[in-house]
Amino acid sequence: MHIVYRAENLFDAHLVKDALEAEGIPAFIAGEYLTGAVGQLPAMDYIAVMVPESSLAVASGIVDAVQAQLAEARQAINELPDDPLIVPC
């Protein structure tokens, strides 16, 4: 198994894993259960998505696409108005 993605959080790791599995690539999240042991501290660099070596090339392209979508979504969130009465639809 090889690491194709190091996640900032468990949500991102599952998004990548689900995208890989949707394309027929088996994926595993390493460190998924370590985050509970950290407590109140952020779990940096503990979570990684792994795939078999035979799927590494295809998986890299899928991971790049998911990372681009995550970056776009984060940018959109950062551009939301600060007014709490305005709720985006």
Steps between C-alpha positions, in 0.01 A plus 500: 500500500620850416389837633323711237357766733580642843181641644454801725194335652293186486232657280748576222647150529158343453423725201818381330443137597142509371611659171764230452260219581240647261758449225563141608826565687525335842601756762587492868516784754805457721480666839123537493462377856797692639316831494296409808818443698623852436222662701464875459816539291477505121598171341755624250672254269340191654242436229601368158311339214680200356454294182670194351809564291321375188245784532742776592512680162122514451439586864732801482285658230183444701658645814610809307142553379358464852762739640404758237133465594582535871706812433216649294247425775723653768547810288123534458452469875762768564315736266171475688382823662563541870137594565347208697153594374595420141471127444620365164258271318 
